[in-house]
Amino acid sequence: MFLEEINLSFIQPCTTDSKRIRIIATPSRDVSELFPYLNTYLKTAIYNKKGQTLTYNYGPKIIVITKDDIKVSKLLNETDAFETLDYIKDFINDCYDKKDSITPSEEKRNLPSPFDVYEILPRLNCGKCGESTCMAFAAKLVQGKYKPNMCSQVRAEGHESMREELENIYLTLGYEL
């Protein structure tokens, strides 16, 4: 086992959502040597080699791992915090166990933005999704608040390629359809 434990050291209200919390935790050892492996293992991670950080989304949660600590924002409560830390410990240990079969990558990915999604959408601003503009829909899709099929145009016959492109972006962002 690579990582024995992750100890919670800080809890505060989340700065981006007052109904949620954010935490800082300390791993039992430096995990930065695994960053290139985790970058391959976590398809939606953003690895910053120079800054020695690995950032990714886990549902609505934002996780930033450095050599010294792990920061998680947008947690529901303390129970969610401990469950998320267990999840992080488990995937780090799983990655370590499989590292001989993982090709390490130092690639810095650029994840799709709302603008990338907007370019695919029909841009009719019909409002059937509940948003007044397609750009607002695109922003909510990137945040994981909307799924691709919530756009009526994407569900319409003849728009299979649009649906497929949006679903690929959605999966790339780490969400499940």
C-alpha positions in Angstrom: 0.0 0.0 0.0 1.5 3.4 -1.1 -0.7 5.7 1.0 -1.7 4.6 4.5 -4.0 7.5 5.4 -5.1 11.0 4.7 -5.6 13.2 7.7 -8.2 16.0 7.7 -6.6 19.2 9.0 -8.9 22.1 7.9 -12.7 22.6 7.4 -14.3 25.9 6.4 -17.4 27.0 4.4 -16.7 26.8 0.6 -15.9 30.1 -1.0 -17.8 29.3 -4.2 -21.0 27.8 -2.6 -22.0 28.8 1.0 -24.1 25.6 1.4 -21.0 23.4 1.0 -17.6 23.1 2.8 -14.0 22.9 1.7 -11.2 21.0 3.4 -7.5 20.6 3.4 -6.0 17.2 4.3 -2.5 15.8 4.6 -1.5 12.5 3.0 0.8 10.2 5.0 3.4 10.6 2.3 4.3 12.8 -0.6 2.3 11.6 -3.7 3.9 13.9 -6.2 6.1 11.0 -7.6 2.8 9.4 -8.8 1.5 12.6 -10.6 2.5 11.4 -14.1 0.8 8.1 -13.5 -2.3 9.7 -12.0 -2.4 12.0 -15.0 -2.7 9.0 -17.2 -5.0 7.1 -14.8 -7.4 10.0 -14.3 -8.5 10.9 -17.8 -9.8 14.4 -16.8 -6.9 15.4 -14.6 -4.9 18.6 -15.2 -1.3 18.0 -14.3 0.9 21.1 -13.8 4.5 19.7 -13.7 6.0 23.1 -12.9 3.6 23.8 -10.0 3.6 20.1 -9.0 -0.2 20.0 -8.7 -2.8 17.6 -10.0 -6.4 19.0 -10.3 -9.6 17.2 -11.3 -13.3 17.1 -10.7 -15.1 14.4 -8.9 -18.7 15.1 -9.6 -19.2 18.7 -8.4 -16.1 18.5 -6.2 -12.9 20.1 -7.1 -9.8 18.2 -5.9 -6.3 19.7 -6.0 -3.4 17.4 -4.9 0.0 18.9 -4.1 3.1 17.2 -2.7 2.1 18.5 0.8 -1.7 18.4 0.9 -5.0 17.7 -0.7 -7.6 20.4 -1.1 -11.2 19.5 -1.8 -14.0 22.1 -2.3 -17.8 21.8 -2.8 -18.3 19.0 -0.3 -21.8 18.6 1.2 -20.7 18.0 4.9 -18.0 16.3 7.0 -19.3 12.8 6.1 -18.9 13.6 2.4 -15.4 14.9 3.2 -14.3 11.7 4.9 -15.9 9.5 2.1 -14.1 11.6 -0.5 -10.8 11.3 1.3 -11.3 7.5 1.4 -12.0 7.6 -2.4 -8.8 9.6 -3.0 -6.7 7.3 -0.9 -8.2 4.3 -2.7 -7.6 5.6 -6.2 -4.0 6.7 -5.4 -3.3 3.2 -4.0 -5.0 1.6 -7.0 -2.9 3.7 -9.4 0.3 2.8 -7.5 -0.6 -0.9 -7.6 -1.1 -0.6 -11.4 1.8 1.8 -12.2 3.9 -0.9 -14.0 1.1 -1.1 -16.6 0.5 2.7 -16.8 2.5 4.9 -19.2 3.2 8.0 -17.2 2.2 11.3 -18.9 3.3 14.9 -18.2 0.8 16.2 -20.7 -1.1 19.3 -19.5 -4.6 18.8 -20.8 -7.0 21.6 -21.6 -10.5 20.5 -20.7 -13.5 21.7 -22.8 -14.9 25.1 -21.9 -18.4 26.4 -22.2 -17.3 28.1 -25.4 -16.4 24.7 -26.9 -19.8 23.3 -26.0 -21.6 26.4 -27.3 -19.9 26.0 -30.7 -21.6 22.5 -31.0 -25.0 23.6 -29.9 -27.6 24.9 -32.4 -27.5 28.4 -30.8 -31.3 28.9 -31.1 -31.8 30.2 -27.6 -35.1 28.4 -27.5 -35.2 28.2 -23.7 -36.7 24.7 -23.7 -33.8 23.5 -21.4 -34.8 26.1 -18.8 -32.0 28.5 -19.7 -32.6 31.7 -21.7 -29.5 31.2 -23.9 -27.5 28.3 -25.3 -24.4 29.8 -23.7 -26.0 29.5 -20.2 -26.9 25.9 -21.1 -23.2 25.3 -22.2 -21.9 26.7 -18.9 -24.2 24.5 -16.8 -23.3 21.4 -18.9 -19.5 22.0 -18.3 -20.3 22.4 -14.5 -22.2 19.0 -14.6 -25.5 20.6 -13.7 -27.0 19.7 -17.1 -26.7 16.6 -19.3 -26.4 16.8 -23.1 -29.9 15.3 -23.7 -31.4 18.2 -21.7 -31.2 20.3 -24.9 -34.3 19.4 -27.0 -32.4 20.1 -30.2 -29.7 17.5 -29.2 -32.5 14.9 -28.7 -34.1 15.7 -32.1 -33.8 13.3 -35.0 -31.0 14.2 -37.4 -28.8 15.7 -34.7 -27.0 12.4 -33.8 -23.5 13.8 -34.5 -24.2 16.9 -32.3 -25.4 14.6 -29.5 -22.4 12.4 -29.8 -20.0 15.3 -29.7 -21.7 16.7 -26.6 -21.7 13.3 -24.9 -18.0 12.9 -25.6 -17.3 16.3 -24.0 -19.4 15.4 -21.0 -17.5 12.2 -20.5 -14.2 14.0 -21.0 -15.2 16.3 -18.2 -15.5 13.2 -15.9 -19.3 13.1 -15.7 -21.5 10.0 -16.3 -24.3 10.1 -18.8 
